[in-house]
Amino acid sequence: MQQFAAQAVRDTLGRSTDVDACVALAARLDDLLGEAARHLQEGGAALACRAGCNFCCHLRVMVRPHEAIALFRHLQARIPAVTAGRIRERLREYAAAKPVPRRPCAFLVDGECAAYAVRPGACAAYHSLSRERCEESFQDPSRPSGTVALQALREVALALESGVDAALQAEGLSDERLELHVAVAALLGNPSLIARWRSGRTLRRPGPEPKES
């Protein structure tokens, strides 16, 4: 899987590091994870994930720069204005707040992911074998949520991540991960951070970002 991930990076960011390439890479990696999940299901894995089940959408998610940029683009161009406004407010609120064990993702709208088409790899890789155990973990944050995840798919995801990181480094691009809300809120406040990342630096400058006008 590492070579497939590396090839996906070369086919997208290797040709251009613009926003569209980031979106294309996020979609391609999601496809690879989807293919792996379908293969595991065909082999007998009884995945419990269904539309409308969103317990895992309350977990802390770390994203790479291209994933944050893809989410930013989707928010600005693909989500209806009223909904996008609500999401922006939550992004800024969450980014400025102290982290908590469980909190609904800013992109969780009416129980569904408003950014599913460009969801980060950490989200795409999380598939549960038990809805009941997910709910138990949700109700009791002290219970490790990872105990309900399909380990085989997590291993595929780790291989993909390794391939992506190596390929990003080969392209001279930062693979530093940031918390999802912090990363997207930073882009909302200062979209020029995309150019900063494209030049080979980290996505976010140290210290507070200027507020969006």
Order of alpha helices (4+ residues) and beta strands (2+ residues): alpha-alpha-beta-alpha-alpha-beta-beta-alpha-alpha-alpha-beta-alpha-alpha
